[in-house]
């Protein structure tokens, strides 16, 4: 269905438009079960956040997309790490007049459509970036050339160092701090657990 509106989602969910807006923004003002139900209905109806104007309660908000590449809404909202991160991003961004939309591109071409929508001022990416093909990288570079940032979360592309912003964990510092903590607590047996062999 094209141009699905918040009113249509509200009618199907049996709630008001304001509640739908809060659910899609991951506001903490509504019950989690209600929010999940609304987001599922929106997905079933084919709701595309890029259709939505960035006018919220009469105030213009900057549209930023959080794209979960080859992940599903079901996973991202039930898996503890991504669920917490998404909630905090929505909360912090809204404080600064930024409307954070969620996107779930499954194929390379989905990025072209998303960025061509004209309703994206910045893109945050979470997913397996090793799966990106060269056409996606070129799409991102065109987006960056237009003055709009592309930020990789929890990963980076070594071949594109300096092209994209990257926010990821500093495992070395974290390991050093954890070891120091154990030593300070006089813990005598400290083990290092590496990932599976294929992850090394």
N, C-alpha and C positions, 0 to 999 in steps of 0.2 A: 504494500500500500504506500502511495506517495504522499508526501506532506502530512504525515501524521501529526496531529496537534496535541497539546497538553490537555485540551478539553476532551478529546476522544479518549485519551488514556484515563483521565479522571472518571469519565462516564463508565468505562469498562471496569475500573477498579472500585467504583462506588465511593469515591472520595472527591474532595474539591481540588481545583486546579493548583492552589497553593501547596497542598500536600504532595501533589505530583512533582512540582518544582523542587520541593525540599528533598524528595526521594532521589530525584535525578542528580541533585547536587550533593548527595550523601550528607545531608544535614543531620546533626545529632538530635534535632528537635522532634523527630518522629520515631515510632517503634520500629525496631529492626525487621520484624516479620512483615509489617505493613510496607516498609521501604522495599524489601526484597520482592514482595508480591507486585508492587507497582513497576519495578524495574523489569521484572519478567514479562509483565503485560506489555510494556513499552517495546521490549525486544521482540515479542510475538507479533506485534502490530507492524514491526519494521521501522520503528522510530529511529530517525537519524538526528543526532544532536546538532549537526551542522545546519539543519533546516531552521533551527530555532534562532530567533533574534537574540541579541545579547542585551535586551532590555529586561531587567529584573527589578521589580518594584519601582519602576520609573527611573532607575539609575543605569547608565551605560556601563557595561563591564567588558573587560578585555577577554576575548575568547582564547583559551589555551587548551590543547588536546593532550590527554594522557593516553598513549596508544600501547595496548598490550598485544604484541605481535605473536600470532598463533597461540594465544591463550583464550580461555572462555570466561565470560562474566561469572559463571558458576564457580570456577576455580579461584579467580581473583578475589571474590567476596567471601569465600569460605576458608581459603588458605590464610593462616594467621598473619604472616609477614606482609603479603601484598594487601590484605584487608586493612591492617593498621596503617600502612604507608599511604594507601589511597584516602582513607578517612582523614588523616592528618594533612595531606596535601590539599584536599577540598577545604578543610577548615582554615588553614593558613592563607591559602590563595584568596578566599572570599573576604578575608580581613583587608586585603589590599586591592579590592575592586577587580579581581580576576575570576572569571567563570571557568571552572575546570570541567571539560567534557571528557567522557571516556569513549574510546574507540577500540574495536577488536578486529583489526585487519588480519585476514587469514592468508592473503596472497599478496604478492608484490604490487599488483595493479591497484589494490585497495588504497595504497598510500597516494598514488597519483590522483585518485578521485577525492580523497580526503583533503589533500593540499590544494586541489583545484577548486574546492568549494568556496574559497574566498573568506571563510569564517574561521580561520586559524591564524593566530598571531605568533604562536610558538608551539613547538611539538616536543613532548617528553616521551621517550621510548623505553619500554620494558619488554624484554623477550630475548630469544636466542638470535643475536645479531649475526652469528656465523651463517645463518640461513639467508641473509640478505644477498640478492644478486646485484650485479653492477647497475642495472636500471634503477633500482631503489636508491642506491648511493647517488646516482646522477640526479634523481628527483629531489633528494635531500639537499644536494649542493645548489640546485636552482632555488630552492626555498631559502637557503642561507644567503645566497647572492641577492635575494630580495630584501635582506635585512631582518629575516625572521630566524631566531635560533632553533637549532635541533639539539636536544640534550639527551644523552644516553644515560639511563639509570642502571646502576649495578653491573655495568659492563662497558666495554669499549672496543673499537676496531683499531688494532695496531697499525694496519695499513693506512688509516686515515687520521693518524695522530696529528693534532693541530687543526683539523677540519671541524670536528664536533666537540661540543662541551661534553664532559663525562663526569658523572658523580658515581663513585664506587667505594666500596669498603677498602680501608687500608689494612690488609691482613697482617702485614709485618708489624705495624705499630700496635694493633690489637693483640697480637701474640706476645709482643714484648711486655705490654701492660698486664696481660693475664699472668705471665710468668713472674713478673715483679710482685704482683699481688700475692701469688702463692708463696714466694720466698719471704715476703714480709710477714705472712701468717705462719711462717715456719713449717710449711708443708714440705715434707722431705721427698715424697715420691711424685714427680711431675711427669706426665706422659704427653706425648705429641701424637695426635691421631690425624693421619693424612687421609685425603679422600680416596676413593676407589682408584685402582691402577689406571683406568682409562681416563680419569679426570686429571691426572698429574701432568 
